[in-house]
Amino acid sequence: MYVGFISAAATGAGMPSMVFLMGDVINSFVSPTSVLDAVKTTIITLAIIGLVVWAITYVYFVSLVVMAERVGKKTRVHYLSSILKQDIAWFDSISVPELSARLSKECQAIQKALGEKMGQILLGLGMSFSGLFFAFFRGWLFSLILLGAFPIMLIMMGIVGKAI
């Protein structure tokens, strides 16, 4: 579980770095010096970061899927054992097909929440924090101005979302 969570955050941290490297590639076309040498080093760095992000993404996805399957299996076992501990009169008031369908649906929802959704949340958090770090590293004054305007943008997006 921890390997998956850390890998998801690391995957998110790798994404903004590739955006800044693409900016370096575009900026290297402006300089009158050897464009090929400047682009070559940046492209090699971009390819290495891309391969590392790909490998970490595989680790995060596999580990979270395995963890979600294990938790889902344990949940089904405990859920079924608690159902079987009920009094016999309880089964007269409940529909058995509905009960099995509900058990399956709830366990799948737990698996999806722990596997996919938690990984996506951590990926987004890693991307946000590393994007803020890179933004302050590259241009701290512009980033500070945008960060100050961020609450206003959130309020405006909330108003537009409410209107829609």
C-alpha positions as MATLAB code, in Angstrom:
seq = 'MYVGFISAAATGAGMPSMVFLMGDVINSFVSPTSVLDAVKTTIITLAIIGLVVWAITYVYFVSLVVMAERVGKKTRVHYLSSILKQDIAWFDSISVPELSARLSKECQAIQKALGEKMGQILLGLGMSFSGLFFAFFRGWLFSLILLGAFPIMLIMMGIVGKAI';
ca = [
       0.000    0.000    0.000;
       2.754    2.431    0.935;
       4.744    1.575   -2.191;
       1.687    2.331   -4.306;
       0.946    5.603   -2.538;
       4.545    6.821   -2.766;
       4.780    5.731   -6.407;
       1.553    7.580   -7.241;
       2.889   10.786   -5.690;
       6.225   10.331   -7.499;
       4.407    9.832  -10.807;
       2.569   13.076  -10.247;
       5.831   14.829   -9.399;
       7.392   13.727  -12.670;
       4.717   15.213  -14.904;
       5.420   18.957  -14.334;
       9.153   18.409  -14.816;
       8.489   17.208  -18.353;
       6.503   20.378  -19.077;
       9.440   22.548  -18.032;
      11.825   20.462  -20.119;
       9.586   20.987  -23.164;
       9.889   24.716  -22.448;
      13.677   24.319  -22.514;
      13.436   22.582  -25.899;
      11.383   25.452  -27.307;
      13.719   28.051  -25.791;
      16.758   26.343  -27.325;
      15.469   27.159  -30.827;
      15.725   30.865  -30.038;
      19.423   30.868  -29.158;
      21.763   31.397  -32.144;
      24.343   28.912  -30.798;
      24.328   25.210  -31.572;
      20.653   24.315  -31.468;
      21.275   20.613  -31.977;
      23.495   20.249  -28.912;
      21.081   22.157  -26.681;
      18.072   20.198  -27.922;
      19.899   16.857  -27.748;
      20.738   17.113  -24.040;
      17.238   18.285  -23.157;
      15.600   15.530  -25.217;
      17.788   12.862  -23.582;
      16.821   14.204  -20.153;
      13.176   14.248  -21.222;
      13.381   10.626  -22.414;
      15.022    9.477  -19.174;
      12.404   11.216  -17.038;
       9.668    9.750  -19.267;
      11.007    6.204  -18.811;
      11.314    6.660  -15.047;
       7.759    8.043  -14.822;
       6.509    5.122  -16.939;
       8.196    2.570  -14.648;
       6.944    4.284  -11.479;
       3.433    4.485  -12.942;
       3.499    0.730  -13.560;
       4.613    0.103   -9.965;
       1.930    2.409   -8.578;
      -0.857    0.914  -10.647;
       0.072   -2.733   -9.989;
       0.638   -2.277   -6.270;
      -2.620   -0.397   -5.747;
      -4.614   -2.916   -7.783;
      -3.115   -5.812   -5.810;
      -3.784   -4.000   -2.519;
      -7.374   -3.242   -3.543;
      -7.987   -6.886   -4.499;
      -6.673   -8.091   -1.147;
      -8.774   -5.584    0.785;
     -11.809   -6.512   -1.325;
     -11.325  -10.195   -0.576;
     -11.011   -9.552    3.163;
     -14.059   -7.298    3.089;
     -16.158   -9.936    1.306;
     -15.081  -12.602    3.789;
     -15.877  -10.450    6.836;
     -19.128   -9.213    5.320;
     -20.284  -12.733    4.553;
     -19.287  -14.020    7.987;
     -21.261  -11.232    9.659;
     -24.277  -12.020    7.494;
     -24.074  -15.686    8.452;
     -24.001  -14.760   12.145;
     -27.427  -13.124   11.882;
     -30.518  -14.625   13.432;
     -32.600  -16.823   11.102;
     -35.558  -14.449   11.339;
     -33.441  -11.692    9.797;
     -33.276  -13.639    6.510;
     -37.085  -13.640    6.286;
     -37.132   -9.842    6.159;
     -34.377   -9.439    3.547;
     -34.226  -10.515   -0.087;
     -31.343  -12.953   -0.601;
     -30.635  -12.015   -4.265;
     -30.653   -8.337   -3.284;
     -28.261   -9.098   -0.453;
     -25.719  -10.829   -2.689;
     -25.941   -8.096   -5.313;
     -25.455   -5.422   -2.655;
     -22.473   -7.301   -1.201;
     -20.831   -7.493   -4.613;
     -21.562   -3.859   -5.450;
     -20.249   -2.507   -2.151;
     -17.055   -4.558   -2.303;
     -16.395   -3.372   -5.855;
     -16.929    0.225   -4.757;
     -14.396   -0.233   -1.957;
     -11.908   -1.784   -4.380;
     -12.343    1.039   -6.873;
     -11.985    3.695   -4.185;
      -8.811    2.193   -2.736;
      -7.213    1.233   -6.038;
      -7.997    3.733   -8.748;
      -9.379    6.754   -6.956;
      -6.840    6.930   -4.142;
      -4.021    6.616   -6.670;
      -5.480    9.389   -8.797;
      -5.882   11.640   -5.770;
      -2.259   11.111   -4.738;
      -1.107   11.584   -8.332;
      -2.956   14.891   -8.480;
      -1.533   16.021   -5.148;
       1.994   15.119   -6.220;
       1.470   16.946   -9.498;
       0.124   20.042   -7.734;
       2.883   20.292   -5.162;
       5.690   19.592   -7.613;
       4.151   22.033  -10.088;
       4.149   24.708   -7.373;
       7.751   23.852   -6.515;
       8.902   24.073  -10.136;
       6.921   27.253  -10.681;
       8.524   28.961   -7.683;
      11.916   27.615   -8.722;
      11.660   28.994  -12.280;
       9.832   32.276  -11.681;
       9.030   33.002   -8.070;
       7.544   36.492   -8.566;
       5.016   35.461  -11.213;
       4.144   32.339   -9.202;
       3.580   34.403   -6.073;
       1.205   36.733   -7.921;
      -0.755   33.786   -9.344;
      -0.850   32.081   -5.955;
      -2.313   35.269   -4.452;
      -4.979   35.344   -7.171;
      -5.801   31.661   -6.701;
      -8.545   32.151   -4.061;
     -10.301   34.649   -6.333;
     -10.140   32.176   -9.216;
     -11.563   29.424   -6.978;
     -14.468   31.646   -5.947;
     -15.194   32.551   -9.560;
     -15.029   28.892  -10.647;
     -17.435   28.015   -7.828;
     -19.882   30.690   -9.000;
     -19.666   29.484  -12.609;
     -20.095   25.865  -11.472;
     -23.135   26.799   -9.404;
     -24.613   28.685  -12.360;
     -24.119   25.728  -14.668;
];
